[in-house]
């Protein structure tokens, strides 16, 4: 008997969907900025926030997975692919924040001039 759990199980499913949404939003912000409506917060910052939330969920889920041996011959825990996913997720979040800072400044909600 064998079983396999991957990044699309449990709360990891939500983390992966948030990562996918952040990637799509960042791609839209980079390749089609004129087609996006004007918001008070830049799309790159929104993408960074979504990716950060997904990373938080992914880290919590990764660190709370059982590890060791269950006594029935099953080996439990995160395999090398999970750790690679974690590193790549961290790299994506860092690059997203750096891209947002470069394109939109350090303040996600710049103050707008008062209209007369």
C-alpha positions in Angstrom: 0.0 0.0 0.0 1.3 3.5 -0.8 0.0 7.0 -0.6 1.3 10.3 -2.0 0.6 13.8 -0.8 1.8 16.8 -2.9 1.5 20.5 -3.0 -2.1 20.3 -4.2 -3.4 18.7 -1.0 -4.9 20.3 2.0 -4.0 24.0 2.6 -1.2 23.7 0.1 -3.9 23.9 -2.6 -4.8 27.4 -1.5 -1.1 28.4 -1.4 -0.6 27.2 -4.9 -3.7 29.0 -6.2 -2.5 32.2 -4.6 0.9 31.7 -6.2 -0.8 31.2 -9.6 -2.9 34.3 -9.1 0.1 36.4 -8.1 2.0 35.2 -11.2 -1.0 36.1 -13.5 -1.4 39.5 -11.9 2.3 40.3 -12.2 2.2 39.3 -15.8 -0.7 41.5 -16.5 1.0 44.4 -14.7 4.2 43.9 -16.7 2.8 43.1 -20.2 -0.6 44.8 -20.2 -0.6 47.7 -17.8 -2.8 49.9 -20.0 -5.7 47.3 -19.8 -5.9 47.4 -16.0 -8.2 49.8 -14.2 -6.6 52.4 -11.9 -6.4 51.4 -8.3 -5.0 53.1 -5.2 -2.5 50.3 -4.7 -0.3 49.2 -7.6 -0.9 45.8 -9.1 2.7 44.8 -8.4 2.2 45.4 -4.7 -1.1 43.5 -4.8 0.8 40.6 -6.5 3.5 40.8 -3.8 0.8 40.7 -1.1 -1.0 37.7 -2.6 2.3 35.9 -3.1 3.3 36.7 0.5 0.1 35.3 1.9 0.5 32.1 -0.2 4.1 31.8 1.1 2.9 32.1 4.7 0.3 29.4 4.2 2.9 27.2 2.4 5.5 27.6 5.2 2.9 26.9 7.9 1.7 23.8 6.1 5.3 22.6 5.4 6.4 23.0 9.0 3.3 21.3 10.4 3.5 18.2 8.3 4.2 15.0 10.3 7.7 13.6 9.8 9.5 10.3 10.6 8.0 6.8 10.4 4.5 6.0 11.3 5.3 2.4 12.5 3.6 0.8 9.5 6.4 1.3 7.1 5.3 4.7 5.8 7.9 7.4 5.6 6.3 10.8 6.5 7.6 14.3 5.9 8.6 16.8 3.3 10.7 15.4 0.4 13.3 17.3 -1.6 10.6 18.6 -4.0 8.8 20.4 -1.2 12.0 22.1 -0.1 12.7 23.2 -3.7 9.1 24.5 -3.9 9.7 26.5 -0.7 12.9 28.0 -2.0 11.4 28.9 -5.3 8.4 30.4 -3.6 10.6 32.6 -1.4 12.6 33.7 -4.4 9.4 34.6 -6.3 8.1 36.7 -3.3 11.4 38.5 -3.0 11.6 39.3 -6.7 7.9 40.4 -6.7 8.6 42.9 -3.9 11.7 44.1 -5.6 9.8 44.6 -8.8 7.1 46.5 -7.0 9.6 48.8 -5.3 11.4 49.4 -8.6 8.3 50.2 -10.6 6.0 51.8 -8.0 8.2 53.0 -5.2 8.5 51.9 -1.6 5.0 53.2 -0.6 2.3 50.8 -1.8 -0.4 53.6 -1.4 1.1 56.8 -2.6 -0.7 59.9 -1.4 -2.6 61.6 -4.1 -2.8 65.4 -4.5 -6.0 66.9 -3.2 -8.3 68.0 -5.9 -9.4 71.6 -5.9 
